[in-house]
Amino acid sequence: MGANEHGVCIGNEAVWGREAVCDEEALLGMDLVRLGLERADTAEKAVTVIVDLLEKYGQGGNCSESMVFSYHNSFLIADRHEAWILETIGQYWAAEKVEEGVRNISNQLSITTKIDREHPKMREHAKDKGWWDGQKEFNFAAVYAPLNSWITASSGRYYEGCQLLNKHKGNMTFETMMEILRDKESGINMEGEFQTTGSMVSVLPSDPSLPCIHFFTGTPNPERSVFKPFIFVPNIAQLLETNSPTFGHEDPVKKKPRFQSKPDRRHALYLKHEQAIEIIDSNEERGRKMLEKMKTLEKEMLKEMESVLQNKDLDVNRAVKLFSQCVKNEMKIYESKVGS
């Protein structure tokens, strides 16, 4: 997931379908997110960038250094004025423009009969495969999802996400969205091998005089993380504490065969946060105090950002170091407790 200076935001989820996943090296969903953000200044242009790259290079390959894991991809793409859902199976895809209400994606196809853009041979391919008779109304999820699986059980993350979003429809705030991402019972905040490794909430005002504000944790488990604001301004301070280490030509991901070793890619904030979680889990009193300080820091940042939007009083000089300073303040909380 990510955002760019034009207010375009993209989130990505793994999906599966009737078409086999390509094991050969191609573009990963994460590559497509990065390239869409690099090249598009609107949400719909990002859709075009992604599907053009999909057509030219394909998608596939292993996305993990610790296991063999490949999948197709779905994307939620938004800017100040519109939002799109793009779902792909192999080279075939469908896109839906979100016209009203709320929308989410998870690990399943969700586009049904409202299709606003599509691969030119998507329906023909489905007909040739015998997945669609050419007579019934075309339903992308029903046709391209694995047989008998396109309707999610009531316990699924997609269904739960729909429920939580609709519960707050028309009254969505920074805090509301963050609480949804922190929800463990729904499965949105995941634990275990596929834990939630980072979380993001973006506010994209339709008024161009107001800045887009992006909140990132940069750490796993949003329930025990701090959402920190980032605003695109000129001469932004380098985000050293949240940059993963680089290994140049020695990086095992750049060597063939791939993934023969696994380097430590944890950045400075991630490492400090890991140590803090150990304290939270092992020392109830110290953990409680640490979580209180984390919540206080986050609330202070939320209050400041609300003021920026309500009063149109963005201090650009403050914004230059906004995220990096917040990260430093967060690390001080962890260091004060870790060292005691």
C-alpha positions in Angstrom: 0.0 0.0 0.0 1.1 3.6 -0.4 0.4 7.1 -1.6 2.0 9.7 -3.9 2.3 13.5 -4.0 -0.9 13.7 -6.2 -3.1 12.2 -3.5 -3.4 8.8 -5.3 -3.5 5.9 -2.8 -3.4 2.2 -3.6 -3.9 -0.8 -1.5 -3.3 -4.4 -2.6 -4.6 -7.8 -1.6 -3.9 -11.4 -2.7 -6.7 -13.2 -4.5 -7.0 -16.6 -6.2 -9.1 -17.8 -9.1 -9.7 -20.4 -11.7 -6.7 -19.3 -13.7 -3.5 -20.8 -12.5 -1.0 -18.5 -10.7 2.2 -18.0 -12.7 5.2 -19.3 -10.8 7.6 -17.7 -13.3 9.1 -14.3 -12.4 6.9 -11.4 -13.4 5.5 -8.4 -11.6 4.3 -8.8 -8.1 1.2 -7.0 -6.8 3.6 -4.9 -4.7 5.5 -3.9 -7.9 2.3 -2.8 -9.5 1.4 -0.7 -6.5 4.8 1.0 -6.6 4.7 1.6 -10.3 1.1 2.8 -10.3 2.0 5.4 -7.6 5.2 6.4 -9.5 3.4 7.0 -12.8 -0.2 8.1 -12.1 -1.7 11.5 -10.9 -5.3 10.2 -10.7 -6.9 7.0 -9.5 -8.1 6.1 -13.0 -4.7 6.7 -14.5 -3.3 4.3 -11.9 -5.8 1.7 -13.1 -4.5 2.2 -16.7 -0.8 2.0 -15.6 -1.4 -1.3 -13.8 -3.4 -3.0 -16.5 -0.9 -1.9 -19.2 1.9 -3.3 -17.2 -0.1 -6.5 -16.6 -0.6 -6.9 -20.3 3.1 -6.2 -21.1 4.9 -8.1 -18.4 2.3 -10.3 -16.6 2.0 -11.0 -12.9 3.4 -13.8 -10.8 6.5 -15.2 -9.1 7.3 -15.8 -5.5 6.5 -12.8 -3.2 8.1 -14.2 0.0 11.7 -14.8 1.2 10.6 -17.3 3.8 8.1 -19.5 1.8 6.8 -20.2 -1.7 3.8 -18.0 -2.0 2.2 -16.7 -5.2 -1.1 -15.2 -6.1 -3.2 -12.9 -8.3 -4.0 -9.4 -7.1 -6.8 -7.0 -6.3 -6.4 -3.3 -5.8 -8.3 -0.5 -4.1 -7.3 2.8 -5.8 -8.5 6.3 -4.7 -7.7 10.0 -5.1 -9.4 13.2 -4.0 -12.4 12.8 -6.4 -12.9 9.1 -7.2 -12.1 5.5 -6.3 -11.8 2.3 -8.2 -11.6 -1.4 -7.5 -9.3 -3.4 -9.8 -9.3 -7.2 -9.7 -7.1 -9.4 -11.7 -6.8 -13.1 -12.5 -3.7 -13.8 -14.6 -3.8 -11.3 -17.5 -7.5 -10.8 -17.3 -9.1 -8.1 -15.2 -12.2 -6.1 -14.3 -12.5 -2.6 -12.8 -15.4 -1.0 -10.9 -15.7 2.7 -10.3 -17.0 3.2 -6.7 -20.0 5.6 -7.2 -21.3 5.8 -3.6 -21.1 4.5 0.0 -18.2 2.5 1.3 -16.1 -0.3 -0.3 -13.4 -2.7 0.8 -11.2 -5.5 -0.6 -9.9 -8.6 1.0 -8.6 -12.0 -0.2 -11.4 -12.7 -2.6 -12.9 -11.3 -5.8 -15.6 -8.8 -5.1 -16.6 -7.2 -8.4 -19.8 -8.8 -9.6 -22.0 -7.3 -12.4 -21.0 -3.6 -12.2 -18.0 -3.6 -14.4 -16.8 -0.2 -15.7 -13.6 -1.2 -17.5 -12.4 -4.7 -18.4 -9.8 -6.7 -20.4 -11.1 -6.8 -24.0 -11.0 -10.6 -24.1 -12.1 -11.3 -20.5 -15.6 -12.5 -21.4 -14.4 -14.4 -24.5 -11.8 -16.3 -22.5 -14.4 -17.2 -19.8 -16.7 -18.5 -22.6 -14.0 -20.5 -24.2 -13.2 -22.1 -20.9 -16.8 -23.0 -20.3 -17.1 -20.8 -17.2 -19.8 -18.6 -18.7 -22.5 -19.5 -21.3 -22.6 -16.1 -22.9 -26.3 -15.7 -22.0 -26.4 -15.0 -18.3 -25.5 -11.6 -16.9 -21.8 -11.6 -16.6 -20.6 -11.7 -12.9 -16.8 -11.4 -12.7 -16.5 -12.9 -9.2 -18.8 -15.8 -9.9 -17.1 -16.6 -13.2 -13.4 -16.2 -12.4 -13.2 -17.1 -8.6 -12.4 -20.7 -7.6 -15.5 -22.9 -8.0 -18.1 -22.5 -5.2 -15.9 -20.0 -3.3 -16.8 -16.6 -4.6 -19.5 -16.0 -1.9 -17.6 -15.5 1.4 -18.7 -17.1 4.6 -20.1 -14.7 7.2 -16.8 -15.0 9.2 -14.7 -13.9 6.3 -12.5 -10.7 6.4 -14.3 -9.2 3.4 -17.7 -9.7 4.9 -16.6 -8.4 8.3 -14.9 -5.4 6.7 -18.2 -4.6 4.9 -20.1 -4.8 8.1 -17.7 -2.5 10.0 -17.6 0.1 7.2 -21.3 0.2 6.8 -21.8 0.6 10.5 -19.9 3.9 10.3 -21.0 5.0 6.8 -21.5 8.8 6.7 -19.6 9.3 9.9 -16.1 8.1 9.1 -13.2 9.8 11.0 -9.5 9.2 11.4 -10.1 7.3 14.6 -13.0 5.2 13.2 -10.9 4.0 10.3 -7.9 3.2 12.7 -10.2 1.3 15.0 -11.5 -0.8 12.1 -7.9 -1.7 11.1 -7.2 -2.6 14.8 -10.1 -5.0 14.9 -8.9 -8.6 15.6 -12.2 -10.3 16.0 -13.0 -9.6 12.3 -9.7 -10.9 11.1 -8.8 -7.5 9.7 -5.9 -7.1 12.2 -4.3 -10.5 11.5 -2.0 -12.4 13.8 0.4 -15.3 13.4 2.4 -16.2 10.3 0.4 -13.7 8.1 0.2 -10.9 10.7 -0.7 -7.4 9.8 2.8 -5.9 9.1 1.8 -2.3 8.6 -1.3 -0.1 8.5 -2.2 3.1 6.7 -5.2 5.5 6.8 -5.4 8.4 4.3 -7.6 11.5 4.3 -8.1 12.9 0.8 -10.0 16.2 0.9 -11.9 17.1 -2.2 -10.9 20.8 -1.5 -7.5 21.2 -3.3 -6.4 23.9 -0.9 -6.3 21.2 1.9 -3.4 18.7 2.1 -3.9 15.0 1.8 -2.8 13.4 5.1 -1.5 9.9 5.3 -1.1 8.0 8.6 1.3 5.1 8.7 2.3 2.8 11.6 5.4 1.4 10.0 5.2 -1.5 12.5 3.1 -4.7 12.9 -0.2 -5.0 14.8 -2.0 -1.6 14.6 -3.6 -2.3 18.0 -0.1 -1.9 19.5 1.3 0.7 17.1 1.1 4.5 16.6 -0.4 6.0 13.5 1.9 8.8 12.5 1.0 11.6 9.9 2.8 12.2 6.7 2.1 15.1 4.3 3.8 15.5 0.9 5.7 18.9 0.9 8.9 20.0 -0.9 12.2 19.1 0.8 10.7 16.4 3.0 13.1 15.1 5.6 14.7 11.7 4.9 12.8 8.9 6.7 15.9 7.2 8.0 14.4 5.4 10.9 11.8 3.7 8.7 14.0 2.8 5.8 14.8 -0.9 5.5 18.5 -1.7 5.1 19.7 -2.2 1.5 22.3 -4.7 0.5 23.1 -3.7 -3.1 24.3 -6.4 -5.5 24.8 -8.7 -2.5 21.1 -8.8 -1.8 20.0 -12.5 -2.2 16.8 -11.3 -3.9 19.0 -10.1 -6.8 20.9 -13.4 -7.2 19.8 -16.6 -8.9 18.6 -18.9 -7.6 16.5 -16.5 -5.5 15.9 -16.5 -1.8 18.8 -18.7 -0.8 19.3 -16.7 2.4 17.2 -14.2 4.2 18.8 -10.9 5.3 17.5 -8.8 8.2 15.4 -6.1 6.6 14.0 -4.7 9.8 14.4 -0.9 10.1 15.2 1.0 13.2 11.6 1.7 14.3 10.6 -1.9 13.6 13.4 -3.2 15.9 12.5 -0.8 18.7 8.9 -1.7 18.4 9.7 -5.4 18.6 11.5 -4.8 21.9 8.6 -2.8 23.2 6.1 -5.5 22.4 8.2 -7.9 24.4 7.9 -5.6 27.4 4.1 -5.1 26.9 3.6 -8.8 26.8 5.9 -9.6 29.8 5.4 -6.7 32.2 1.8 -5.6 32.8 2.5 -2.4 34.6 5.3 -1.2 32.3 3.4 -2.3 29.3 0.3 -0.4 30.4 2.3 2.8 30.8 4.0 2.4 27.5 0.7 1.9 25.7 -0.7 5.0 27.4 2.2 7.1 26.1 1.7 5.6 22.6 -2.0 6.5 22.6 -1.2 10.0 23.9 1.3 10.6 21.1 -1.2 9.4 18.5 -4.0 11.6 19.9 -1.8 14.6 19.9 -1.0 14.0 16.2 -4.7 13.5 15.3 -5.6 16.7 17.1 -3.0 18.6 15.2 -4.0 17.2 11.9 -7.7 18.0 12.5 -6.7 21.6 13.2 -4.8 21.7 9.9 -7.9 20.5 8.0 -10.4 22.7 9.9 -8.3 25.9 9.9 -6.4 25.5 6.7 -3.2 26.3 8.7 -0.6 23.9 7.4 2.9 24.9 8.6 5.0 23.6 5.7 8.2 23.8 7.7 6.6 21.7 10.4 5.4 19.2 7.7 8.9 18.7 6.4 9.8 16.9 9.6 6.4 15.8 10.7 6.6 12.1 10.2 10.3 11.7 11.1 9.9 13.7 14.3 6.9 11.6 15.3 8.9 8.5 14.7 11.7 9.8 16.9 9.2 10.6 19.6 7.7 7.1 19.4 11.2 5.5 19.6 11.9 7.6 22.7 8.9 6.0 24.4 10.3 2.6 23.6 13.8 3.4 24.6 12.8 4.9 27.9 11.1 1.7 28.9 13.5 -0.8 27.2 16.5 0.8 29.0 14.9 0.8 32.4 
